[in-house]
């Protein structure tokens, strides 16, 4: 058994608030895991970039651009992590691991950026 956890994201100047849940999950090989990233934006927006990083890495495992009210069904995070899936059900972005592997253990950070 190993752990998947989330890092506490940094909050911006109040225009964007990001909350992750669960904080930490005990996982064994083959488990299905879902990490949520709730994004609240104080003002109307047109495009949001969501990225999931692992263990303080600088390259995103999974990333996508989203529109405010348009749900996005789960899609693979290929080519970097094809076994991970990202879905958007406003205001929640969910990173799913359908079958956890040992190398999936670590701390995950959801990063949200408003794009103009």
C-alpha positions in Angstrom: 0.0 0.0 0.0 1.2 3.5 -0.7 -0.2 7.1 -0.7 -1.5 9.6 -3.2 -1.7 13.0 -1.8 -2.3 16.6 -2.8 -0.2 19.7 -2.3 -1.9 22.8 -1.1 -2.2 25.1 -4.1 -1.2 28.8 -3.8 -4.2 31.1 -4.2 -4.1 34.2 -6.4 -5.1 37.7 -5.5 -8.7 36.6 -4.9 -9.9 36.3 -8.5 -9.2 32.6 -8.6 -9.7 30.0 -5.8 -8.6 26.4 -6.1 -9.5 23.7 -3.6 -8.3 20.1 -3.8 -9.9 17.0 -2.3 -9.3 14.5 -0.9 -6.1 15.6 0.9 -4.6 12.2 1.0 -5.6 8.7 -0.1 -4.3 5.3 0.8 -4.0 3.3 -2.5 -3.0 -0.2 -3.5 -2.3 -1.5 -6.9 -5.4 -1.8 -9.1 -7.4 0.7 -7.1 -9.5 3.4 -8.8 -8.6 6.9 -7.5 -10.2 10.3 -8.2 -8.6 13.6 -7.2 -10.8 16.6 -7.4 -9.9 20.2 -8.1 -12.6 22.8 -7.5 -12.0 26.0 -9.3 -14.0 29.2 -8.3 -13.5 32.3 -10.4 -14.7 35.7 -9.0 -15.3 37.2 -12.5 -16.6 35.9 -15.8 -13.9 34.1 -17.8 -13.5 32.6 -21.2 -10.7 30.0 -20.9 -9.1 28.2 -18.0 -6.0 26.0 -18.1 -5.9 23.1 -15.6 -2.7 21.2 -15.0 -1.9 18.3 -12.7 1.7 18.1 -11.6 3.3 15.3 -9.5 5.9 15.6 -6.7 6.7 19.3 -7.4 7.6 18.5 -11.0 7.7 21.4 -13.5 6.1 19.5 -16.3 2.4 18.7 -16.2 1.3 15.1 -16.2 -2.0 16.2 -17.5 -3.3 19.5 -18.8 -6.2 20.9 -20.7 -7.9 24.2 -21.6 -11.5 24.6 -20.5 -14.5 26.8 -21.1 -16.7 28.0 -18.2 -19.9 26.0 -18.6 -18.9 23.3 -21.1 -18.5 19.9 -19.4 -15.6 17.8 -20.8 -15.9 14.0 -20.5 -13.0 12.0 -19.1 -10.1 12.1 -21.6 -6.7 10.3 -21.4 -3.7 12.5 -20.4 -1.6 11.2 -23.4 1.2 11.1 -24.2 2.8 11.8 -20.7 0.4 9.7 -18.7 -2.1 7.8 -20.9 -3.4 5.8 -18.0 -4.6 9.0 -16.2 -7.9 10.8 -17.2 -9.1 14.4 -16.8 -12.7 15.4 -16.7 -14.4 18.8 -16.3 -17.8 19.1 -14.6 -17.9 22.8 -13.7 -16.6 23.9 -11.3 -14.8 20.5 -10.7 -11.9 19.1 -12.6 -11.2 15.5 -11.7 -8.0 13.5 -12.3 -8.8 9.8 -12.4 -6.5 6.8 -12.1 -8.7 3.9 -13.3 -6.1 1.3 -12.2 -3.4 2.6 -9.8 0.2 1.6 -10.3 3.0 1.7 -7.8 4.7 4.6 -9.7 1.5 6.6 -9.4 2.3 7.2 -5.7 3.2 10.7 -4.8 1.8 14.2 -4.2 -0.3 15.8 -6.8 -0.9 19.5 -7.4 -3.8 21.0 -9.4 -2.7 24.3 -11.0 -5.4 26.6 -12.5 -4.5 29.5 -14.7 -7.0 32.0 -16.3 -5.9 32.6 -19.9 -6.6 35.7 -21.9 
